[in-house]
Amino acid sequence: MTQKTTRRLTTARNATTTLKSISSKQLSYYGEGISYLEDKEMKGRLIVIEGPDSSGRSTQITMITSKLEADGHAVLNTGLRRSELIGAGILEAKRNFVLGKRTLSLFYAADVADQLENKIVPALRSGYIVLADRYIFTLIARDAVRGINRRWSHNLFGFAIKPDLVFYLDVDPSELMHRVFQKNLSLDYYESGADLGLSEDMLDSFLRYQGMIAKEFLRMQKQYGLIPINGNRSITEINIDLQNRIDNFLSIV
């Protein structure tokens, strides 16, 4: 666990009299879970915001964090590739194209597992609301469109804690492309599905790939309880929608 994370968790423990109280619950996993954490009760809640790059996830998480903290909740932000042990290695491997599809999946699984053990679970024990900027669902969707068996991916992440809420920002691929070019001068190699050889034209490849990813998220909605959010609206409209849903959930836990 990093010193920064440790300080934040310590602050939360020392301030329990001023933080909003949430009832304790036992951890639930997608598979066998983490054996030494069985029957552990958690005071916090895990909320995930899923969605493609430039869908507005980070902006929404920043706004939700500010609102929750103002309401008296302790909040911890996390997301993919934020493991201090694994994160930099994944970025380097993707930059140099040195890993196969299944090996890259295992790399990401290690990233999630390290964060669960050293960041997410300690925060949940301390009563934090953990806001995750993507979780295992993006990884399963990416694997599926690259031909990796869905059940293999599901079993790979059997150690993962089931979130309390999972929102998916659903943005039309054409709108998404427009937003990408507002932020960057070029399209990301992997987020365009260039490694799949979908098209010689990068723009066409991007639209096809994002459409494939959207179909996978639609397929996962029932199995994983994903809540679709219309991401084609304004930042304010999306935020009001998300915050109302989160507030309603927290009012009954």
C-alpha positions as CSV (number, residue, x, y, z in Angstrom):
1,M,0.0,0.0,0.0
2,T,1.3,3.5,-0.9
3,Q,2.0,6.1,1.8
4,K,-0.6,8.3,0.2
5,T,-3.3,5.6,0.4
6,T,-2.3,4.8,4.0
7,R,-2.6,8.4,5.0
8,R,-6.0,8.7,3.5
9,L,-7.2,5.5,5.2
10,T,-5.8,6.6,8.5
11,T,-7.6,9.9,8.2
12,A,-10.9,8.1,7.6
13,R,-10.4,5.9,10.6
14,N,-9.7,8.9,12.8
15,A,-12.7,10.8,11.5
16,T,-15.4,8.1,11.8
17,T,-17.5,10.3,14.0
18,T,-18.0,12.8,11.2
19,L,-18.4,10.5,8.3
20,K,-21.7,9.2,7.2
21,S,-22.4,5.7,8.4
22,I,-23.0,2.8,6.0
23,S,-24.1,-0.7,7.2
24,S,-21.6,-3.5,7.1
25,K,-21.9,-6.3,4.5
26,Q,-19.9,-9.4,3.6
27,L,-17.7,-9.5,0.5
28,S,-19.2,-11.2,-2.6
29,Y,-17.1,-12.5,-5.5
30,Y,-17.6,-13.6,-9.1
31,G,-15.8,-16.9,-8.4
32,E,-13.8,-18.4,-5.5
33,G,-12.6,-15.0,-4.5
34,I,-9.7,-14.4,-2.2
35,S,-9.5,-17.2,0.4
36,Y,-8.1,-15.2,3.3
37,L,-10.7,-12.5,2.9
38,E,-13.7,-14.9,3.2
39,D,-16.5,-13.8,5.6
40,K,-14.9,-10.4,6.0
41,E,-17.4,-7.6,6.6
42,M,-16.9,-4.3,4.8
43,K,-18.3,-0.9,5.8
44,G,-17.7,0.7,2.4
45,R,-19.2,0.4,-1.1
46,L,-17.6,-0.2,-4.5
47,I,-19.1,1.8,-7.4
48,V,-17.8,1.4,-10.9
49,I,-18.1,3.7,-13.9
50,E,-17.5,1.9,-17.2
51,G,-17.3,3.3,-20.7
52,P,-14.9,3.7,-23.6
53,D,-12.1,6.3,-23.8
54,S,-13.5,9.9,-24.1
55,S,-16.9,8.8,-22.8
56,G,-16.6,11.2,-19.9
57,R,-15.8,8.7,-17.1
58,S,-13.0,10.7,-15.5
59,T,-15.0,13.9,-15.5
60,Q,-18.0,12.2,-13.9
61,I,-15.9,10.5,-11.3
62,T,-14.3,13.9,-10.3
63,M,-17.7,15.5,-10.0
64,I,-19.2,12.5,-8.0
65,T,-16.2,12.4,-5.7
66,S,-16.7,16.1,-4.8
67,K,-20.4,15.6,-4.1
68,L,-19.9,12.5,-2.0
69,E,-17.2,14.1,0.1
70,A,-19.3,17.2,0.6
71,D,-22.1,14.9,1.8
72,G,-19.7,13.4,4.4
73,H,-18.5,10.3,2.7
74,A,-14.8,9.2,2.5
75,V,-14.0,8.5,-1.1
76,L,-11.1,6.6,-2.8
77,N,-10.6,6.7,-6.6
78,T,-9.0,3.8,-8.5
79,G,-9.0,2.3,-12.0
80,L,-7.2,0.2,-14.5
81,R,-3.4,0.3,-14.6
82,R,-3.1,2.1,-11.2
83,S,-1.3,-0.7,-9.5
84,E,2.2,0.5,-8.5
85,L,3.4,-3.0,-9.0
86,I,2.0,-3.7,-12.4
87,G,0.6,-0.5,-14.0
88,A,3.8,0.8,-15.5
89,G,4.6,-2.6,-16.9
90,I,1.3,-2.9,-18.8
91,L,1.8,0.6,-20.3
92,E,5.3,-0.4,-21.5
93,A,4.2,-3.7,-22.9
94,K,1.4,-2.1,-24.9
95,R,3.7,0.6,-26.2
96,N,6.1,-2.0,-27.5
97,F,3.5,-4.6,-28.6
98,V,5.4,-7.4,-26.9
99,L,2.6,-9.4,-25.3
100,G,0.1,-11.8,-26.7
101,K,-3.7,-11.3,-26.1
102,R,-4.0,-13.9,-23.3
103,T,-0.8,-12.8,-21.6
104,L,-2.0,-9.2,-21.7
105,S,-5.2,-10.3,-20.0
106,L,-3.2,-12.0,-17.2
107,F,-1.2,-8.8,-16.8
108,Y,-4.4,-6.8,-16.3
109,A,-5.7,-9.4,-13.9
110,A,-2.5,-9.0,-11.8
111,D,-3.1,-5.2,-11.8
112,V,-6.7,-5.7,-10.5
113,A,-5.7,-8.2,-7.9
114,D,-2.9,-6.0,-6.5
115,Q,-5.2,-3.1,-6.2
116,L,-7.9,-5.2,-4.5
117,E,-5.5,-6.4,-1.9
118,N,-3.6,-3.2,-1.3
119,K,-6.0,-0.4,-2.0
120,I,-9.7,-1.4,-2.6
121,V,-10.2,-3.9,0.3
122,P,-8.4,-1.7,2.9
123,A,-10.6,1.2,1.8
124,L,-13.8,-0.8,2.0
125,R,-12.9,-2.0,5.5
126,S,-12.4,1.6,6.6
127,G,-15.8,2.6,5.3
128,Y,-14.7,4.3,2.1
129,I,-16.8,4.6,-1.0
130,V,-14.5,3.3,-3.7
131,L,-15.1,4.9,-7.2
132,A,-13.5,2.8,-9.9
133,D,-12.7,4.3,-13.3
134,R,-13.4,1.0,-15.1
135,Y,-13.1,-2.5,-13.7
136,I,-13.0,-6.1,-15.0
137,F,-15.9,-5.5,-17.4
138,T,-13.8,-3.5,-19.9
139,L,-11.2,-6.2,-19.8
140,I,-13.7,-9.0,-20.4
141,A,-15.2,-7.0,-23.3
142,R,-11.8,-6.4,-24.8
143,D,-10.9,-10.0,-24.5
144,A,-14.2,-11.1,-26.2
145,V,-13.7,-9.0,-29.3
146,R,-10.2,-10.3,-29.6
147,G,-11.5,-13.9,-29.7
148,I,-10.8,-14.9,-26.1
149,N,-13.5,-17.2,-24.6
150,R,-15.9,-15.3,-22.4
151,R,-16.0,-18.0,-19.8
152,W,-12.2,-18.1,-19.6
153,S,-12.2,-14.4,-18.9
154,H,-15.0,-14.6,-16.3
155,N,-13.1,-17.4,-14.5
156,L,-9.9,-15.4,-14.7
157,F,-11.5,-12.6,-12.7
158,G,-13.2,-15.0,-10.2
159,F,-11.2,-13.3,-7.4
160,A,-12.8,-9.9,-8.1
161,I,-15.2,-8.4,-5.6
162,K,-18.7,-7.8,-7.0
163,P,-19.3,-4.0,-7.1
164,D,-22.4,-2.5,-5.5
165,L,-23.2,-0.4,-8.6
166,V,-21.8,-0.6,-12.1
167,F,-22.7,2.1,-14.6
168,Y,-21.9,2.0,-18.3
169,L,-21.6,5.2,-20.2
170,D,-23.1,4.3,-23.6
171,V,-21.9,6.7,-26.2
172,D,-22.5,6.4,-30.0
173,P,-19.2,5.5,-31.8
174,S,-19.6,8.6,-34.1
175,E,-20.0,10.9,-31.1
176,L,-17.2,9.2,-29.4
177,M,-14.8,9.8,-32.3
178,H,-15.8,13.5,-32.3
179,R,-14.9,13.7,-28.6
180,V,-11.6,11.8,-29.1
181,F,-10.4,14.4,-31.7
182,Q,-11.4,17.2,-29.3
183,K,-8.9,15.8,-26.9
184,N,-6.2,14.3,-29.1
185,L,-4.7,14.6,-32.5
186,S,-4.8,10.9,-33.2
187,L,-6.6,7.7,-32.4
188,D,-5.3,5.2,-29.9
189,Y,-3.9,2.0,-31.5
190,Y,-5.8,-0.4,-29.2
191,E,-8.9,1.7,-28.7
192,S,-9.3,1.7,-32.5
193,G,-8.9,-2.1,-32.7
194,A,-5.9,-1.6,-35.0
195,D,-4.4,-4.8,-33.7
196,L,-7.4,-6.8,-35.0
197,G,-6.9,-5.8,-38.6
198,L,-10.5,-4.6,-39.0
199,S,-9.8,-2.0,-41.6
200,E,-6.9,-0.3,-43.4
201,D,-8.6,3.0,-42.5
202,M,-8.1,3.9,-38.9
203,L,-11.3,5.9,-38.6
204,D,-13.3,3.0,-40.0
205,S,-11.5,0.6,-37.7
206,F,-12.3,2.8,-34.7
207,L,-16.0,2.9,-35.5
208,R,-16.1,-0.9,-36.0
209,Y,-14.2,-1.7,-32.9
210,Q,-16.2,0.6,-30.6
211,G,-19.4,-0.9,-32.0
212,M,-18.1,-4.4,-31.1
213,I,-17.2,-3.3,-27.6
214,A,-20.7,-1.7,-27.2
215,K,-22.3,-5.0,-28.2
216,E,-20.2,-6.9,-25.6
217,F,-21.4,-4.5,-22.9
218,L,-25.0,-5.0,-24.0
219,R,-24.4,-8.7,-23.7
220,M,-23.0,-8.3,-20.2
221,Q,-25.8,-6.1,-18.8
222,K,-28.0,-8.9,-17.5
223,Q,-25.1,-11.2,-16.3
224,Y,-23.3,-8.6,-14.3
225,G,-26.1,-6.1,-13.5
226,L,-24.7,-3.2,-15.5
227,I,-26.8,-0.1,-15.6
228,P,-26.7,1.6,-19.0
229,I,-26.4,5.4,-18.9
230,N,-27.0,7.6,-22.0
231,G,-23.6,9.1,-22.5
232,N,-24.6,11.2,-25.5
233,R,-26.0,13.9,-23.3
234,S,-24.3,16.9,-21.7
235,I,-21.9,16.5,-18.8
236,T,-24.4,18.1,-16.4
237,E,-27.3,15.9,-17.5
238,I,-25.2,12.7,-17.2
239,N,-23.9,13.8,-13.8
240,I,-27.4,14.5,-12.4
241,D,-28.5,11.1,-13.6
242,L,-25.6,9.3,-12.0
243,Q,-25.6,11.3,-8.8
244,N,-29.4,10.7,-8.3
245,R,-28.9,7.0,-8.7
246,I,-26.0,6.9,-6.3
247,D,-27.8,9.0,-3.7
248,N,-30.8,6.8,-3.9
249,F,-28.7,3.7,-3.4
250,L,-26.8,5.1,-0.5
251,S,-30.0,6.3,1.2
252,I,-31.1,2.7,1.7
253,V,-27.8,0.9,2.6
